[in-house]
Amino acid sequence: MLVSFFLPLYGIAGIVSISAMQMTFGITVMGSHLDGEFMNILFLVPGILCLLGVFVLKEKQGNILNIIGGIGALLLVFVISGQANAEMGGYVSVSFELGAWLYILAGIASIAVGVLDMIKSK
């Protein structure tokens, strides 16, 4: 999830691909600078939660953080893309790029690891 922050996350109308980092700090497209929104730093939060769950907390708390991080990742990627598509009014579409697919897979894997570890510990 942390690596996905720097990879192309969304494609806009097949013209430009942007990462969460560019969405946070801004990007220059076709000579025009588009300001970023600092709230997009939230894309780092699920990855940090999962790291805490794996390396800092043990047992049940770590598993719960992994599950929360995975769910948070999935919600972020789908909600942001849905919101962007709604704001474009159907004229321009936002699609998933490599970073988004990696983010989704990492979220699913995080949920699966958390759930399987909880089942195993019972």
C-alpha positions as CSV (number, residue, x, y, z in Angstrom):
1,M,0.0,0.0,0.0
2,L,2.9,2.4,0.8
3,V,4.5,1.7,-2.6
4,S,1.2,2.4,-4.4
5,F,1.3,5.9,-3.1
6,F,4.1,6.6,-5.6
7,L,2.7,4.6,-8.5
8,P,0.1,5.7,-11.1
9,L,-3.1,5.3,-9.2
10,Y,-5.8,6.8,-11.5
11,G,-5.9,7.5,-15.2
12,I,-7.9,10.5,-16.3
13,A,-9.6,10.1,-19.8
14,G,-6.6,8.0,-20.9
15,I,-4.5,11.2,-21.2
16,V,-2.7,11.4,-17.9
17,S,-2.0,9.0,-15.0
18,I,-1.6,10.4,-11.5
19,S,-0.4,8.9,-8.3
20,A,-1.6,9.6,-4.8
21,M,1.5,11.6,-4.2
22,Q,0.7,13.8,-7.1
23,M,-2.9,14.1,-5.9
24,T,-1.5,15.3,-2.6
25,F,1.3,17.7,-3.7
26,G,0.1,18.7,-7.2
27,I,1.0,17.9,-10.8
28,T,1.8,19.8,-14.0
29,V,-0.4,18.6,-16.9
30,M,0.1,20.0,-20.4
31,G,1.8,23.1,-19.1
32,S,-0.8,23.8,-16.4
33,H,-0.1,23.2,-12.7
34,L,-2.9,21.5,-10.8
35,D,-2.8,21.9,-7.0
36,G,-3.0,18.9,-4.9
37,E,-5.2,18.3,-1.8
38,F,-3.3,17.4,1.4
39,M,-6.2,15.1,2.4
40,N,-4.9,12.6,-0.2
41,I,-2.1,11.8,2.3
42,L,-4.8,9.5,3.7
43,F,-3.7,7.0,1.1
44,L,-0.7,6.3,3.4
45,V,-2.8,5.6,6.5
46,P,-3.9,2.0,5.7
47,G,-0.4,1.0,4.9
48,I,0.9,2.5,8.1
49,L,-1.9,0.7,10.1
50,C,-0.9,-2.6,8.5
51,L,2.8,-2.0,9.3
52,L,1.8,-1.3,12.9
53,G,-0.4,-4.4,13.0
54,V,2.5,-6.6,11.7
55,F,5.5,-5.2,13.4
56,V,4.4,-3.4,16.6
57,L,1.2,-5.1,17.9
58,K,0.8,-8.8,18.5
59,E,-2.1,-11.2,18.4
60,K,-5.6,-9.8,18.2
61,Q,-4.8,-6.1,18.1
62,G,-2.4,-6.6,15.2
63,N,-4.9,-8.7,13.3
64,I,-7.7,-6.1,13.8
65,L,-5.4,-3.3,12.6
66,N,-4.6,-5.4,9.4
67,I,-8.3,-5.8,8.8
68,I,-9.1,-2.1,9.4
69,G,-6.1,-1.1,7.1
70,G,-7.3,-3.4,4.3
71,I,-10.9,-2.2,4.6
72,G,-9.7,1.4,4.7
73,A,-7.6,0.9,1.6
74,L,-10.5,-0.6,-0.4
75,L,-12.9,2.2,0.7
76,L,-10.3,4.9,-0.2
77,V,-9.6,3.7,-3.7
78,F,-13.2,3.1,-4.6
79,V,-14.7,6.2,-2.9
80,I,-12.2,8.6,-4.4
81,S,-12.6,7.2,-7.9
82,G,-16.4,7.3,-7.6
83,Q,-16.3,10.8,-6.3
84,A,-13.9,11.9,-9.1
85,N,-16.2,10.3,-11.7
86,A,-19.2,12.0,-10.3
87,E,-17.4,15.4,-10.3
88,M,-16.4,15.0,-13.9
89,G,-20.1,14.7,-14.9
90,G,-19.5,11.8,-17.3
91,Y,-17.5,13.9,-19.7
92,V,-14.1,12.5,-18.5
93,S,-13.7,9.1,-16.8
94,V,-11.3,8.1,-14.1
95,S,-9.9,4.6,-14.4
96,F,-7.7,2.4,-12.2
97,E,-4.0,2.2,-13.1
98,L,-1.3,-0.2,-11.8
99,G,-1.1,1.5,-8.4
100,A,-4.8,1.2,-7.8
101,W,-4.8,-2.5,-8.6
102,L,-1.8,-3.1,-6.4
103,Y,-3.5,-1.1,-3.6
104,I,-6.7,-3.2,-4.0
105,L,-4.7,-6.5,-3.9
106,A,-2.8,-5.3,-0.9
107,G,-6.0,-4.4,0.9
108,I,-7.6,-7.7,0.1
109,A,-4.4,-9.5,1.2
110,S,-4.3,-7.5,4.5
111,I,-7.9,-8.4,5.3
112,A,-7.3,-12.1,4.5
113,V,-4.1,-12.2,6.6
114,G,-5.9,-10.6,9.6
115,V,-8.9,-12.8,9.4
116,L,-6.8,-16.0,8.9
117,D,-4.5,-15.1,11.8
118,M,-7.6,-14.5,14.0
119,I,-9.0,-17.9,13.0
120,K,-5.7,-19.6,13.6
121,S,-5.3,-18.1,17.0
122,K,-8.6,-19.4,18.3
